[in-house]
Amino acid sequence: MAFFTVGSLPAQLVITGTVQDSQSSEPLQYASVSMVDAEADTIATGGLTNETGHFRITGVLPGIYFLEIEFIGYQKVRSAVFATDSMKQSLQNLGEFFLEPDVLELDAVDVAISAPAIMSAATKTIYDPNQLYSATGGTCCDIMKSIPSIDVDADGQVSLRGSPEVAILLNGKRAGILGGGRHTNIMAVPVPAVMVDRVEVITSPSASQDADGMVGIINIVLKENKASGFNGHVNVNAGTTNKYNAGAYFNFRKGSINHFWNISTEDLSQSGSAYRRSTLVFPGGENSSLSLRTVETNSRNRMSYLSGGTRYEISENTFFKGEAKLVPFQRDQDEAIDLDGQHLFLSKREDGFLQLLDLGFILEQERKYRLSGDIALENQGWNSRQNGEENGTVMDMSLKGETDMNRSILNLDYELFLTPSIKLETGVKDRYLAQDRLRIVLFQSSGSDVDFRYWERVKAAYLNLEYITFMEDMVFSAGIRLEDAETKGTFGLDIGLDTLLGFPDGLIADTEAYLTKYRKLYPSFLVRYTPSRLTAFQAGYSARVNRPTADFVDPFPRNLFEPSVLNTGNLNLEPEFIHALDLKFSQVLPSWSWEAAVFGQRIENMIRDDEDLMNGASVITWKNAGNGSNLGLEGRVKFKPLPFWVMTLTGLYFRTETDQAIEADLTGRLSGFHGKITQVFTFSKGGILELDSRLYGPQTIPTGT
């Protein structure tokens, strides 16, 4: 006879609470919460706080414990000893914990250490604008310039890891003032730095995010004040470089309804100069037709941003939200061009207005499910004018244009916790864009029409699975995204207009149709291992795409009054398809921290600048060069030479090359080096001084001939 004894395992409990800054009462995200066995004095389990400062520790066995809560830049907090008993309750809320900013008292210096400027999470790197002191009093553009891996050129074009092929979002959306172009001009975002809550840099996006952008995503998250009563903030700044901006945000909350408003305006003037030296090299090696083109540019951008909305909360995690945005803008640009004794003065002006309506909702039960959806409806319209002078004489030709753009984005996302450690994400998205460009070329007493229409629709569905180990030291994420994309473009101009304007024969066909239609799968995965709270390894892969936008396919010349150098689009461009791999290692030590990353992309249908000679004119456009690759190294080291002096060194090397070019003249290598030194001095009597310096190594840039 056999006897079996059946026993039950001890029931497990859930411990919750919140962590906040003691001075501002703001929630602290990514604070480390360790649950220590009081009798054995060993860590039993633990977790991290989320964006609301909330932590949830599962799988806790009955016993006697205390909590140790840590966050970089704050003093460690130890809770009172408490007991857990599954017979009494399965969920135990320990309430709120407040962390004090750390202070080092030295002989002659008191150094207050605030929250870190950079936080590394599983899927993104987060930058706190409040700790980027050189951006204080500036705009969103100044914040971008202060982030190590981001570069902003003189025209406001943003690059990440040396490439402008980056998707930039505002509160997770592309719609709105960021426009619909392939490259983003960050100066077109009239948002003061004080209104930005954080900037997220995502180099290994998951399947839940759009596949656009070769090197990743930059998400600008604006502040949202939810305090009770009437609250607000006003900021006014003026600079000696003809830079003025002002902004204010307010909210009024009573009960479950919160009304909010954001207002900002910016007036920015810039000037610069550039030159372009061209030499025609024949196959035999002889040189001919040396020319030098110099350009002096003066520009002024004036823009305002007005938004207002209402948020209705059913519970802490369930709400409905509606917001409307209005953005009037005006851009002026003057160019003085000298080319082989020819003196041109060109004047361009744009006046426009943007309207955006954004509606959304979130229904959530924490650690169980989350359902969210939103719709964005946008209309932009602007008028443009161009005229010029040649050798001091007003040209007989001028240009007027009208552009109308409509966009809608609809998406629905659902998250489900299958277990406390496994999360399933799925969703659908429908994105639509239509743009009409009507231009009238006035030549002497007659006018001719040029019409370009661009249409794009992308429908997507995704599935992503995330697994976090019990001790949260490893994260696994894998997903797949299916996109059905279609783009169309039509172009027409009055018969004989190209000849009348002096364009080379065959440069622009009277009518053409552009059509790209494809269905493609974009897989992704991410593995992150944190053997300790201060050390992390990460590897990620994602398939990406760069779709040619209206500016890249519109064949009408951008510089109409200078027929010797023509910049045009290419109606035959195909999308770039990318396989991107990212490896990262970071470590925080007692006196210094460092991070290193290796990244690479394999690119199909690589798009490159190409320059050809047609009837003596230099025609610059874009072409699909073939297959290629982009490789790079990125590093950052932060240390303190003295207690009041913090120094950060960052460096980036990248190399892009075409190895299977369709045309021989499109084979080549683009490479470069960027470096930055940031020094922050904190004075004992109050005040902070930040000094930034950048180093740009010489870049090798190939072009066709």
C-alpha positions as CSV (number, residue, x, y, z in Angstrom):
1,M,0.0,0.0,0.0
2,A,1.3,3.4,-0.9
3,F,0.4,6.7,0.9
4,F,0.7,10.1,-0.9
5,T,0.8,13.4,0.9
6,V,-0.5,16.3,-1.1
7,G,0.6,19.7,0.1
8,S,0.0,23.2,-1.3
9,L,2.6,25.8,-2.1
10,P,2.4,29.0,-0.1
11,A,0.2,31.6,-1.8
12,Q,2.0,34.5,-3.5
13,L,1.1,38.2,-2.9
14,V,1.4,41.4,-4.9
15,I,3.1,44.5,-3.3
16,T,2.3,48.0,-4.8
17,G,3.2,51.6,-4.1
18,T,4.3,54.9,-5.7
19,V,7.6,56.8,-5.7
20,Q,7.8,60.6,-6.1
21,D,10.2,63.5,-5.9
22,S,9.9,65.1,-2.4
23,Q,10.2,68.6,-3.7
24,S,8.0,68.6,-6.8
25,S,5.8,65.6,-6.1
26,E,6.5,64.5,-9.6
27,P,6.5,60.7,-10.2
28,L,10.0,59.1,-10.6
29,Q,10.1,56.6,-13.5
30,Y,12.6,53.7,-13.4
31,A,13.3,54.0,-9.7
32,S,14.6,50.7,-8.4
33,V,12.5,49.0,-5.7
34,S,14.2,46.1,-3.8
35,M,12.2,43.8,-1.5
36,V,14.6,42.7,1.3
37,D,14.0,39.7,3.5
38,A,14.4,41.3,7.0
39,E,15.5,38.0,8.7
40,A,18.0,36.9,6.1
41,D,19.0,40.4,5.0
42,T,19.0,39.4,1.3
43,I,17.0,40.7,-1.6
44,A,14.0,38.5,-2.3
45,T,12.6,40.2,-5.3
46,G,12.1,43.7,-6.7
47,G,11.0,45.8,-9.7
48,L,11.1,49.3,-11.3
49,T,8.6,52.1,-11.3
50,N,6.6,53.0,-14.4
51,E,6.0,56.4,-16.0
52,T,3.5,57.3,-13.2
53,G,6.0,56.3,-10.4
54,H,4.0,53.2,-9.6
55,F,5.6,49.9,-8.8
56,R,4.1,46.4,-8.7
57,I,6.0,43.4,-7.3
58,T,4.5,40.0,-7.9
59,G,5.3,36.6,-6.6
60,V,5.9,37.7,-3.0
61,L,5.9,34.8,-0.5
62,P,4.6,35.3,3.1
63,G,7.3,36.7,5.4
64,I,8.8,39.8,7.0
65,Y,10.3,42.4,4.6
66,F,11.4,46.0,4.1
67,L,11.8,48.0,0.9
68,E,15.0,49.8,-0.4
69,I,14.2,52.4,-3.0
70,E,17.0,53.9,-5.1
71,F,17.2,56.3,-8.0
72,I,20.3,58.0,-9.4
73,G,20.6,61.5,-8.0
74,Y,18.4,60.8,-4.9
75,Q,19.0,59.5,-1.4
76,K,18.2,55.9,-0.8
77,V,15.0,55.3,1.2
78,R,14.3,52.3,3.4
79,S,10.8,51.5,4.4
80,A,9.6,50.3,7.8
81,V,9.6,46.5,8.4
82,F,6.3,44.9,7.4
83,A,4.8,41.4,7.3
84,T,2.9,39.8,4.5
85,D,0.2,37.2,5.1
86,S,-1.7,35.6,2.2
87,M,-4.5,34.5,4.5
88,K,-5.4,38.1,5.1
89,Q,-4.9,39.8,1.7
90,S,-3.4,39.0,-1.7
91,L,-2.7,42.7,-2.6
92,Q,-0.9,45.0,-0.3
93,N,-0.5,48.7,-1.1
94,L,2.4,50.3,0.8
95,G,1.4,53.9,-0.2
96,E,3.7,56.7,-1.3
97,F,7.4,57.1,-0.9
98,F,9.2,60.4,-1.3
99,L,12.9,60.6,-2.4
100,E,15.1,63.5,-1.5
101,P,17.6,64.9,-4.1
102,D,21.1,63.9,-3.1
103,V,23.4,66.6,-1.7
104,L,27.2,66.4,-1.4
105,E,28.7,68.7,1.3
106,L,32.3,69.5,0.6
107,D,34.7,72.0,2.1
108,A,33.7,75.0,-0.1
109,V,31.1,73.5,-2.4
110,D,27.5,72.2,-1.9
111,V,26.7,70.1,-5.0
112,A,23.0,69.2,-5.4
113,I,22.6,66.2,-7.6
114,S,19.3,66.2,-9.5
115,A,17.7,63.5,-11.6
116,P,19.9,62.2,-14.4
117,A,19.7,63.8,-17.9
118,I,19.8,60.4,-19.6
119,M,17.9,57.2,-18.7
120,S,18.4,54.0,-20.5
121,A,15.3,51.7,-20.7
122,A,14.6,48.5,-22.5
123,T,13.3,49.9,-25.8
124,K,14.5,53.6,-25.7
125,T,16.9,56.2,-24.3
126,I,15.1,59.0,-22.5
127,Y,16.5,62.6,-22.2
128,D,15.3,65.0,-19.6
129,P,15.2,68.6,-21.1
130,N,15.4,70.1,-17.5
131,Q,18.9,68.7,-17.3
132,L,20.0,69.9,-20.7
133,Y,21.0,73.4,-19.5
134,S,22.1,74.8,-22.9
135,A,18.5,74.4,-24.1
136,T,17.1,76.4,-21.2
137,G,15.0,79.2,-22.5
138,G,15.2,77.9,-26.0
139,T,13.0,75.8,-28.3
140,C,12.6,72.2,-29.2
141,C,15.4,72.8,-31.8
142,D,17.8,73.7,-28.9
143,I,16.9,70.5,-27.1
144,M,17.7,68.4,-30.2
145,K,21.1,70.1,-30.5
146,S,21.9,69.2,-26.9
147,I,21.3,65.4,-27.3
148,P,24.5,63.6,-28.0
149,S,23.4,61.2,-30.8
150,I,21.4,63.9,-32.6
151,D,22.7,66.5,-35.0
152,V,20.9,69.5,-36.4
153,D,22.4,71.3,-39.4
154,A,22.2,75.0,-40.3
155,D,18.9,74.5,-42.1
156,G,17.3,72.6,-39.1
157,Q,17.5,69.1,-40.7
158,V,17.7,66.5,-38.0
159,S,20.1,63.5,-38.2
160,L,20.4,60.5,-35.9
161,R,23.7,58.6,-35.9
162,G,24.8,60.5,-38.9
163,S,21.7,59.8,-41.0
164,P,18.7,62.1,-41.7
165,E,16.6,59.0,-42.3
166,V,14.9,59.2,-38.9
167,A,11.2,59.4,-38.1
168,I,10.4,62.2,-35.7
169,L,7.1,62.1,-33.7
170,L,5.3,64.6,-31.5
171,N,3.5,62.8,-28.7
172,G,3.8,59.6,-30.7
173,K,2.3,60.9,-33.9
174,R,3.7,62.1,-37.1
175,A,0.7,64.3,-37.9
176,G,0.8,68.0,-37.3
177,I,3.5,70.6,-37.4
178,L,6.2,68.0,-38.3
179,G,4.7,67.8,-41.8
180,G,4.8,64.9,-44.2
181,G,8.3,65.1,-45.6
182,R,10.9,62.4,-45.6
183,H,13.3,64.7,-43.7
184,T,12.2,66.8,-40.7
185,N,13.0,70.5,-40.2
186,I,13.0,70.8,-36.4
187,M,12.9,74.6,-36.7
188,A,9.3,74.1,-37.9
189,V,8.3,73.0,-34.4
190,P,7.5,76.2,-32.5
191,V,7.5,74.6,-29.1
192,P,9.5,76.2,-26.2
193,A,11.8,73.8,-24.4
194,V,9.8,74.4,-21.2
195,M,6.8,72.7,-22.7
196,V,8.8,69.5,-23.5
197,D,8.6,66.7,-20.9
198,R,11.1,64.3,-22.4
199,V,12.7,63.2,-25.6
200,E,12.7,59.4,-26.4
201,V,15.3,58.0,-28.8
202,I,14.4,54.6,-30.1
203,T,17.0,52.8,-32.2
204,S,15.3,49.3,-32.1
205,P,11.6,50.0,-32.6
206,S,9.1,47.2,-32.0
207,A,6.4,46.0,-34.4
208,S,3.9,48.3,-32.7
209,Q,5.6,51.4,-34.2
210,D,5.6,52.5,-37.8
211,A,8.4,51.0,-39.9
212,D,9.4,54.4,-41.3
213,G,13.0,55.6,-40.6
214,M,16.2,53.8,-41.3
215,V,18.1,54.6,-38.1
216,G,15.1,54.8,-35.7
217,I,12.6,57.1,-34.1
218,I,12.8,60.3,-32.1
219,N,9.6,61.0,-30.0
220,I,9.1,64.4,-28.5
221,V,6.7,64.2,-25.5
222,L,5.0,67.4,-24.3
223,K,4.1,68.2,-20.7
224,E,0.6,67.6,-19.5
225,N,-0.4,69.3,-16.3
226,K,-3.2,67.5,-14.4
227,A,-3.0,69.3,-11.1
228,S,-6.3,70.4,-9.5
229,G,-7.5,73.9,-9.9
230,F,-6.0,76.5,-12.2
231,N,-2.3,76.2,-13.0
232,G,0.0,77.5,-15.6
233,H,3.5,78.6,-16.7
234,V,4.7,81.5,-18.9
235,N,8.0,81.7,-20.5
236,V,9.5,84.6,-22.6
237,N,13.0,84.6,-24.2
238,A,15.0,86.8,-26.5
239,G,18.4,86.3,-28.0
240,T,21.1,88.4,-29.6
241,T,21.0,86.3,-32.8
242,N,17.5,87.6,-33.7
243,K,15.8,84.7,-31.9
244,Y,12.6,85.4,-30.0
245,N,10.1,82.9,-28.5
246,A,7.4,82.9,-25.9
247,G,5.2,80.2,-24.6
248,A,2.6,79.4,-22.0
249,Y,0.6,76.4,-20.9
250,F,-2.4,76.3,-18.6
251,N,-4.8,73.9,-17.2
252,F,-8.0,74.0,-15.2
253,R,-9.1,70.8,-13.5
254,K,-12.2,70.2,-11.5
255,G,-13.1,66.7,-10.5
256,S,-12.7,64.3,-13.4
257,I,-12.5,67.0,-16.1
258,N,-9.3,68.7,-17.1
259,H,-9.1,71.5,-19.6
260,F,-5.7,72.5,-21.0
261,W,-4.2,75.1,-23.3
262,N,-0.8,75.6,-24.9
263,I,0.3,78.8,-26.7
264,S,3.7,79.6,-28.2
265,T,5.2,81.8,-30.8
266,E,8.6,82.0,-32.4
267,D,10.5,84.5,-34.6
268,L,13.8,83.2,-35.8
269,S,16.2,84.8,-38.3
270,Q,19.3,83.1,-39.7
271,S,22.0,83.8,-42.2
272,G,24.7,81.7,-43.8
273,S,27.0,81.3,-46.7
274,A,28.1,78.3,-48.8
275,Y,30.0,77.6,-52.0
276,R,30.1,74.8,-54.5
277,R,33.1,74.1,-56.8
278,S,32.4,71.9,-59.8
279,T,34.9,70.3,-62.1
280,L,34.0,68.2,-65.1
281,V,36.3,65.2,-65.4
282,F,36.3,63.2,-68.7
283,P,36.9,59.5,-68.8
284,G,40.4,60.2,-70.1
285,G,41.2,62.1,-67.0
286,E,41.3,65.6,-68.4
287,N,39.5,68.4,-66.5
288,S,37.3,71.0,-68.0
289,S,34.5,73.5,-67.1
290,L,35.6,74.6,-63.7
291,S,32.9,76.6,-62.0
292,L,32.5,78.2,-58.6
293,R,29.0,78.9,-57.2
294,T,28.6,80.9,-54.0
295,V,25.4,81.5,-52.1
296,E,24.6,84.0,-49.3
297,T,21.3,83.1,-47.5
298,N,19.1,85.1,-45.1
299,S,15.9,83.5,-43.8
300,R,13.2,84.4,-41.2
301,N,10.7,81.9,-39.8
302,R,7.7,83.1,-37.9
303,M,5.3,80.6,-36.4
304,S,2.7,80.3,-33.7
305,Y,1.3,77.2,-32.0
306,L,-2.1,77.2,-30.3
307,S,-3.8,74.2,-28.9
308,G,-6.6,73.4,-26.5
309,G,-8.4,70.4,-25.3
310,T,-10.3,68.5,-22.7
311,R,-9.5,65.2,-20.9
312,Y,-12.4,63.4,-19.1
313,E,-11.2,60.7,-16.6
314,I,-13.5,57.9,-15.7
315,S,-10.7,56.4,-13.4
316,E,-7.0,56.9,-13.0
317,N,-6.2,54.7,-16.0
318,T,-9.3,55.3,-18.1
319,F,-10.0,58.5,-20.0
320,F,-11.2,60.2,-23.1
321,K,-9.3,63.1,-24.7
322,G,-9.9,65.7,-27.5
323,E,-7.5,68.4,-28.6
324,A,-7.5,71.0,-31.5
325,K,-4.4,72.7,-32.8
326,L,-3.9,75.8,-35.0
327,V,-0.5,76.7,-36.4
328,P,-0.2,79.9,-38.6
329,F,3.3,80.2,-40.1
330,Q,5.3,82.5,-42.4
331,R,8.7,81.7,-44.0
332,D,10.9,84.2,-45.9
333,Q,14.2,83.4,-47.6
334,D,16.5,85.6,-49.7
335,E,19.5,84.1,-51.7
336,A,22.3,86.0,-53.4
337,I,24.0,83.7,-55.9
338,D,27.2,84.3,-57.8
339,L,28.1,81.9,-60.7
340,D,30.7,82.6,-63.3
341,G,30.1,86.4,-63.4
342,Q,26.3,86.0,-63.2
343,H,24.7,87.6,-60.1
344,L,21.3,86.4,-59.0
345,F,19.0,87.6,-56.2
346,L,16.1,85.2,-55.4
347,S,13.3,85.9,-53.0
348,K,10.9,83.2,-51.6
349,R,8.0,83.5,-49.3
350,E,5.4,81.1,-47.8
351,D,2.3,81.9,-45.8
352,G,0.4,79.0,-44.4
353,F,-2.1,77.6,-41.8
354,L,-2.4,74.2,-40.2
355,Q,-5.5,72.8,-38.5
356,L,-5.5,69.5,-36.6
357,L,-8.1,67.6,-34.6
358,D,-7.0,64.8,-32.4
359,L,-9.4,62.5,-30.5
360,G,-8.4,59.5,-28.4
361,F,-9.2,57.2,-25.5
362,I,-7.5,54.8,-23.1
363,L,-9.2,52.0,-21.2
364,E,-6.8,50.2,-18.8
365,Q,-6.7,47.9,-15.9
366,E,-3.1,47.9,-14.7
367,R,-1.1,44.7,-15.4
368,K,-4.2,43.2,-17.0
369,Y,-5.1,44.9,-20.2
370,R,-4.9,48.3,-22.1
371,L,-7.1,49.3,-25.0
372,S,-6.4,52.6,-26.7
373,G,-7.4,54.3,-29.9
374,D,-7.2,57.7,-31.6
375,I,-7.9,59.5,-34.8
376,A,-6.1,62.6,-36.2
377,L,-7.6,64.8,-38.9
378,E,-5.3,67.4,-40.4
379,N,-5.4,70.1,-43.1
380,Q,-2.5,72.3,-44.2
381,G,-2.6,75.0,-46.8
382,W,0.0,77.5,-47.9
383,N,0.7,80.0,-50.6
384,S,4.2,80.6,-52.0
385,R,5.7,83.3,-54.1
386,Q,9.1,83.5,-55.9
387,N,10.7,86.3,-57.9
388,G,14.3,87.2,-58.8
389,E,16.8,89.7,-60.2
390,E,19.6,89.1,-62.6
391,N,22.6,91.5,-62.5
392,G,20.4,94.1,-60.8
393,T,17.5,93.8,-63.3
394,V,14.1,92.3,-62.3
395,M,13.4,89.1,-64.1
396,D,10.4,88.8,-66.4
397,M,9.5,85.5,-64.7
398,S,7.9,84.9,-61.3
399,L,6.1,82.0,-59.6
400,K,3.0,81.7,-57.5
401,G,1.9,78.5,-55.9
402,E,-0.9,77.0,-53.7
403,T,-0.5,73.7,-51.8
404,D,-3.2,71.9,-50.0
405,M,-2.5,68.8,-47.9
406,N,-5.0,66.5,-46.0
407,R,-4.0,63.7,-43.7
408,S,-5.9,61.3,-41.5
409,I,-4.5,58.7,-39.1
410,L,-6.6,56.1,-37.4
411,N,-5.2,53.5,-35.1
412,L,-6.4,51.0,-32.4
413,D,-4.0,49.2,-30.0
414,Y,-4.6,46.4,-27.5
415,E,-2.3,45.1,-24.8
416,L,-3.1,42.0,-22.8
417,F,-1.1,40.5,-19.9
418,L,-1.3,36.7,-20.5
419,T,0.6,36.2,-17.3
420,P,2.4,38.8,-15.0
421,S,5.5,38.3,-17.1
422,I,4.1,37.9,-20.6
423,K,2.5,40.8,-22.5
424,L,0.8,40.5,-25.9
425,E,0.4,43.6,-28.1
426,T,-1.7,43.9,-31.2
427,G,-3.2,46.7,-33.3
428,V,-4.2,48.1,-36.6
429,K,-3.5,51.5,-38.3
430,D,-4.7,53.3,-41.4
431,R,-2.7,56.3,-42.6
432,Y,-3.8,58.5,-45.5
433,L,-2.1,61.5,-47.1
434,A,-3.1,63.6,-50.2
435,Q,-1.2,66.7,-51.4
436,D,-2.0,69.0,-54.3
437,R,0.5,71.5,-55.6
438,L,-0.7,74.0,-58.2
439,R,1.9,76.5,-59.5
440,I,1.5,79.3,-62.0
441,V,4.7,80.4,-63.8
442,L,4.2,84.1,-64.9
443,F,6.4,84.9,-67.9
444,Q,6.1,88.4,-69.2
445,S,2.3,88.9,-69.7
446,S,1.3,85.2,-69.9
447,G,0.9,82.4,-67.3
448,S,1.4,78.7,-67.5
449,D,0.2,76.0,-65.0
450,V,2.2,73.3,-63.4
451,D,0.3,70.7,-61.4
452,F,1.6,68.0,-59.1
453,R,-0.6,65.6,-57.0
454,Y,0.7,63.1,-54.5
455,W,-1.4,60.4,-52.7
456,E,-0.3,57.9,-50.1
457,R,-2.1,55.3,-48.1
458,V,-0.5,52.8,-45.6
459,K,-2.6,50.1,-43.8
460,A,-0.9,48.1,-41.1
461,A,-1.5,45.4,-38.5
462,Y,1.0,44.1,-36.0
463,L,1.5,41.5,-33.3
464,N,4.2,41.7,-30.6
465,L,5.0,39.5,-27.6
466,E,7.1,40.6,-24.6
467,Y,8.5,38.5,-21.8
468,I,10.1,39.8,-18.6
469,T,11.8,37.4,-16.2
470,F,10.7,37.2,-12.6
471,M,13.6,39.3,-11.3
472,E,13.2,41.7,-14.3
473,D,16.8,41.2,-15.3
474,M,16.0,40.0,-18.8
475,V,13.5,41.3,-21.4
476,F,12.6,39.5,-24.6
477,S,10.5,41.1,-27.3
478,A,9.6,39.8,-30.7
479,G,7.0,40.9,-33.2
480,I,5.8,41.2,-36.8
481,R,4.2,44.1,-38.7
482,L,2.3,43.8,-42.0
483,E,2.0,46.9,-44.1
484,D,0.0,47.4,-47.3
485,A,1.3,50.6,-48.9
486,E,0.3,52.4,-52.1
487,T,1.6,55.8,-53.4
488,K,0.6,57.7,-56.5
489,G,1.9,60.9,-58.1
490,T,0.9,62.7,-61.3
491,F,2.6,65.7,-62.8
492,G,1.6,67.9,-65.7
493,L,2.7,71.2,-67.2
494,D,1.5,73.3,-70.1
495,I,3.0,72.3,-73.5
496,G,6.2,74.1,-74.2
497,L,6.7,75.5,-70.8
498,D,10.0,73.7,-70.2
499,T,11.5,75.1,-73.5
500,L,10.2,78.6,-72.6
501,L,11.9,78.4,-69.2
502,G,15.2,77.3,-70.8
503,F,15.2,73.8,-69.3
504,P,17.2,71.1,-71.1
505,D,15.2,69.0,-73.5
506,G,13.7,65.9,-71.9
507,L,14.3,67.0,-68.3
508,I,10.5,67.1,-67.6
509,A,7.9,65.2,-69.4
510,D,4.6,66.8,-70.0
511,T,2.7,64.2,-67.9
512,E,3.9,61.2,-65.9
513,A,2.3,58.8,-63.5
514,Y,4.1,57.4,-60.4
515,L,2.8,54.3,-58.7
516,T,4.3,52.2,-56.0
517,K,2.2,49.4,-54.5
518,Y,3.5,46.6,-52.2
519,R,2.7,44.5,-49.2
520,K,5.6,43.6,-46.9
521,L,6.3,42.0,-43.5
522,Y,8.6,43.8,-41.0
523,P,9.9,41.5,-38.2
524,S,11.6,42.8,-35.1
525,F,13.1,41.5,-31.9
526,L,14.9,42.8,-28.8
527,V,16.9,41.2,-26.0
528,R,18.0,43.1,-23.0
529,Y,20.0,41.7,-20.0
530,T,20.7,43.7,-16.8
531,P,22.8,41.5,-14.5
532,S,22.7,44.4,-12.1
533,R,20.8,47.7,-11.8
534,L,23.8,49.6,-13.2
535,T,24.9,47.3,-16.1
536,A,22.9,46.5,-19.2
537,F,23.5,44.6,-22.5
538,Q,21.0,45.0,-25.4
539,A,20.7,43.6,-28.9
540,G,17.9,44.5,-31.3
541,Y,16.8,43.9,-34.9
542,S,14.1,45.6,-37.0
543,A,13.1,45.7,-40.6
544,R,12.5,49.3,-41.7
545,V,11.4,51.3,-44.8
546,N,12.0,54.7,-46.3
547,R,9.2,55.8,-48.6
548,P,9.9,58.6,-51.1
549,T,7.6,61.5,-50.2
550,A,6.3,64.3,-52.3
551,D,9.4,66.4,-52.2
552,F,11.5,63.5,-53.5
553,V,9.3,62.7,-56.5
554,D,8.0,66.2,-57.6
555,P,10.0,66.8,-60.8
556,F,9.4,70.6,-60.9
557,P,12.8,72.4,-60.2
558,R,13.1,74.0,-56.8
559,N,15.3,76.8,-58.0
560,L,13.3,78.0,-61.0
561,F,15.4,81.1,-61.6
562,E,18.7,79.4,-62.0
563,P,18.5,77.0,-64.9
564,S,22.3,76.2,-64.9
565,V,21.9,74.2,-61.6
566,L,18.5,72.4,-61.3
567,N,17.3,70.5,-58.2
568,T,14.4,68.2,-59.2
569,G,12.5,65.2,-57.9
570,N,12.4,61.7,-59.5
571,L,9.0,60.2,-60.3
572,N,10.6,56.8,-60.7
573,L,12.0,56.4,-57.1
574,E,11.3,53.2,-55.3
575,P,11.3,52.8,-51.5
576,E,14.4,51.7,-49.5
577,F,14.0,48.5,-47.5
578,I,16.3,48.2,-44.5
579,H,17.4,45.4,-42.1
580,A,18.8,47.2,-39.0
581,L,20.8,45.7,-36.2
582,D,21.8,47.4,-33.0
583,L,24.1,46.3,-30.2
584,K,24.5,48.3,-27.0
585,F,26.3,48.0,-23.7
586,S,26.1,50.5,-20.8
587,Q,27.4,50.7,-17.2
588,V,27.2,53.1,-14.3
589,L,30.1,53.0,-11.9
590,P,30.6,55.0,-8.7
591,S,32.6,57.8,-10.3
592,W,31.8,57.5,-14.0
593,S,29.5,55.9,-16.5
594,W,29.8,54.9,-20.1
595,E,27.8,53.5,-23.0
596,A,28.9,52.0,-26.3
597,A,26.9,50.9,-29.4
598,V,27.5,49.2,-32.7
599,F,24.9,49.6,-35.4
600,G,24.4,48.5,-39.0
601,Q,21.8,48.5,-41.7
602,R,21.6,46.5,-44.9
603,I,19.8,48.6,-47.5
604,E,17.9,47.6,-50.6
605,N,17.2,50.2,-53.3
606,M,19.5,52.8,-51.6
607,I,18.5,56.4,-52.5
608,R,21.4,58.7,-53.2
609,D,22.0,62.2,-54.6
610,D,22.9,62.1,-58.3
611,E,24.2,64.8,-60.5
612,D,24.1,64.7,-64.3
613,L,25.0,67.1,-67.1
614,M,22.3,67.8,-69.6
615,N,22.9,70.4,-72.3
616,G,25.4,72.3,-70.2
617,A,23.1,72.4,-67.1
618,S,23.9,70.5,-63.9
619,V,20.8,68.5,-62.9
620,I,20.7,67.2,-59.3
621,T,18.1,64.7,-58.3
622,W,17.7,61.4,-56.4
623,K,18.1,57.9,-57.7
624,N,17.9,54.3,-56.5
625,A,21.6,53.4,-56.5
626,G,21.2,49.7,-55.8
627,N,22.1,47.8,-52.6
628,G,24.4,49.1,-49.8
629,S,25.1,49.3,-46.1
630,N,25.5,51.7,-43.3
631,L,27.8,50.9,-40.3
632,G,28.7,52.9,-37.3
633,L,30.1,53.1,-33.8
634,E,28.8,55.3,-31.0
635,G,30.2,56.0,-27.5
636,R,29.6,58.2,-24.5
637,V,31.6,58.6,-21.3
638,K,30.5,60.8,-18.3
639,F,32.8,61.5,-15.4
640,K,33.6,64.2,-12.7
641,P,37.1,65.6,-12.8
642,L,36.2,67.7,-9.8
643,P,33.2,67.5,-7.4
644,F,31.6,70.6,-9.0
645,W,32.6,69.7,-12.6
646,V,30.8,67.1,-14.8
647,M,32.2,66.3,-18.2
648,T,30.5,64.2,-20.9
649,L,32.4,63.0,-24.1
650,T,30.5,61.5,-27.0
651,G,31.7,60.3,-30.4
652,L,30.1,58.9,-33.5
653,Y,31.7,57.3,-36.6
654,F,29.5,56.2,-39.5
655,R,30.1,54.8,-43.0
656,T,27.6,54.4,-45.8
657,E,28.5,52.7,-49.1
658,T,26.9,51.3,-52.2
659,D,28.4,48.0,-53.1
660,Q,26.0,46.9,-55.9
661,A,25.3,50.1,-57.8
662,I,23.0,50.1,-60.8
663,E,25.1,52.9,-62.3
664,A,28.8,53.0,-62.0
665,D,28.9,56.6,-61.0
666,L,26.6,55.9,-58.0
667,T,29.2,53.6,-56.4
668,G,31.0,55.3,-53.5
669,R,31.3,55.7,-49.7
670,L,29.9,58.4,-47.4
671,S,31.7,58.6,-44.1
672,G,32.2,61.0,-41.2
673,F,32.9,61.6,-37.5
674,H,31.0,63.7,-35.0
675,G,32.3,64.5,-31.5
676,K,30.9,66.5,-28.6
677,I,32.2,67.7,-25.3
678,T,29.7,68.9,-22.6
679,Q,30.9,70.5,-19.4
680,V,28.6,71.4,-16.5
681,F,29.8,73.5,-13.6
682,T,27.7,73.8,-10.5
683,F,28.4,76.8,-8.2
684,S,28.1,76.7,-4.4
685,K,26.3,80.1,-4.3
686,G,23.8,78.9,-6.9
687,G,23.8,78.8,-10.7
688,I,24.9,76.3,-13.3
689,L,27.1,76.9,-16.3
690,E,27.1,74.5,-19.3
691,L,29.7,74.7,-22.1
692,D,29.2,72.7,-25.3
693,S,31.6,72.2,-28.1
694,R,31.3,70.0,-31.2
695,L,33.8,68.5,-33.6
696,Y,33.0,67.5,-37.1
697,G,35.5,65.5,-39.0
698,P,35.8,65.8,-42.8
699,Q,33.1,63.9,-44.7
700,T,33.5,62.1,-47.9
701,I,30.3,62.4,-50.0
702,P,30.0,60.7,-53.3
703,T,27.8,62.0,-56.2
704,G,27.0,60.8,-59.6
705,T,28.3,62.6,-62.8
